[in-house]
């Protein structure tokens, strides 16, 4: 049960979670998990293939899980202005993380997210529109949905669509000058490191 409580964040009636997740702790955990995944992957690339493959299979979900925690938990808290007591604090944390994850800047991200809460699963919801644009739709059977997921995972078109929307949101749309500078600096640093 402690593991299920940790994963879901919901303890059984009458019990307490072992870890009291606070926004700052979630941010630290997301950064640490992402860094650990990247470090494992970097080490794996220096090893023979029979060590590299298993380590990469650990590295990828570890990195993705850390990034997901930063996006779904931390950025989500900033969009609801619950990460920090100050509005500028929420904006700064959100801008830093979303720059690193190539997500939209704070204002359009917040506007879209609040629309998602106002009209969930509707044709005004950005998440619904994205899923519909990929071919997912209401009424799919489990078999159809599983087939859709497998095709999406291996589809270069699907991944290009996702990446190009991230690039447009950070470099080609009307983003604040400071955010464009942040995105360009991060891109330059990543290129230099590689």
Buried (B, 14 or more C-beta within 10 A) or exposed (E): EEEEBEEEEEBEEEEEBEEEEEBEEBBEBBBEBBEBBBEBBEEBEEEEEEEBEEBBEBBBEBBEBBBBBBBEBBBBBBBEBEBBEEEEEBBBBBBBBBBBBBBBBBBBBBEBBEBBEEEEEEEEBBEBEEBEEBEBEEEEEEEEEEEBEEEBEEBEEBEEBEEEBBBEBBBEEEBEEEBBEBBEEBBEEEEEEE
